[in-house]
Amino acid sequence: MKKVWDRLGIAFSSACVIHCIAVAFLPVLFPAISTYTHSSWIHIVVGVLILFTSPLAFVPGYRKHGLTWILGVAAAGLALILLGVVIEGRTPDQVSHSISILGSMILVFSHAKNLQHSHRHKHQCC
């Protein structure tokens, strides 16, 4: 069941990346839809989902493999995503979205490593 949380974390973080890229480029390609592509509530909802689901993956993963660097990388990714949400509307969209994209990519990486190392330790004998 613990692997599900890493996979959901990867899905949520990937959705964040796709959304931020789409919001940046779709209005340029199709100016008529620019009023429909940007909703700050989406960042808040995705940020909250990521914030609450990530510990469900990383805490059990850490207990299994004991690698603190994965927790540190995940914390950095989460911090960047939350920073992107907090500064939205206070800075140009390119800045807040770039920070969110970077944080999401870091979080995807840390979820993948958490899965990888949890799987490795599952098969080790006492």
Buried (B, 14 or more C-beta within 10 A) or exposed (E): EBBEBBEBBBBBBBBBBEBBEEBBEBBEEEEEEEEEBBEEEBBEEBBEBBBEBBBBBBEBBBEBBEBEEBBEBBBBBBEBBBBBBBBBEEBEBEEBBBBBBBBBBBBBBBBBBBBBBBEEBEEEEE
